[in-house]
Amino acid sequence: MEVVVHKTYEEMSRAAAHLVADVLNTKPNAVLGMATGSTPLGLYQVLVRMHREEGLDFSQVTTFNLDEYVGLGPKHEQSYHHFMHDNFFKHVNIAPSNIYIPSGTTSNYRAFCEWYEQRIKQCGGIDVQILGIGSDGHIAFNEPGSSLSSRTRLKTLARSTIEDNSRFFKHADEVPIYAITMGVGTILEARTLVLLGCGANKASAVAAMIEGPVTAMITASALQLHPSSMVFLDETAASNLKMRDYYDWVLKMKPGAPQV
Ligand code: GLP
């Protein structure tokens, strides 16, 4: 796991965008795994700017989103469908038929989840999966206790997640209780994982994910099992890391890194 601490949120977002752009420049038909939440907003803004100003091309890209609230249709302002279109898809040249987001309104969740897993495989698997982290250490909506082998499925949200995400809704009781989410096992099959973490409220979850044991109680800790995972943090999210000096040293001594 590579841990990179950036001075600011903006710097972290730019670094993540450059990583995605590098993938697209070598594989124009890459499959990207997309995340929602406030954390990846900066990354999407930089990618949109790169598309507009530098011609970063999404015409052959396919995307799979991590999750969606059950009960919210694509037009609902707080649905992840709406979030993705509003913050990213409508600003780039991606083909609408190449966009996959779990359905929050399917009449058969089990069948939908199986189909979603199959589509990921049929599209060649996910090249780069972007992730955020919940304050309880979850990735996507894999709440504490989720199997580290779990697949795409219906999941009941933890009370703390409902509380965290209530800031986006008018009233806390409007936050859905269920979601469809890729499983931890699904996420671990992506070729590269990039988790973004910012803000002091993520500091303890981030430390547990990186420096604690691999445990279903912190599903983000499953990144420790992945051969190609990166964690990009801002200073505040990194503030509880015990090995901080070492992560900075590794970065400084990275072959090819400028020595100052
Ligand atoms: C939700 C999403 C996660 C996201 C988390 C953190 O629970 N399902 O994918 O990582 O929120 O969101 P934020 O970045 O807004 O803190």
Boltz pocket constraint, residues with backbone or C-beta under 6 A from the ligand:
constraints:
  - pocket:
      binder: B
      contacts: [[A, 35], [A, 36], [A, 37], [A, 38], [A, 39], [A, 40], [A, 66], [A, 67], [A, 131], [A, 132], [A, 133], [A, 134], [A, 135], [A, 138], [A, 139], [A, 140], [A, 141], [A, 161], [A, 165]]
      max_distance: 6.0
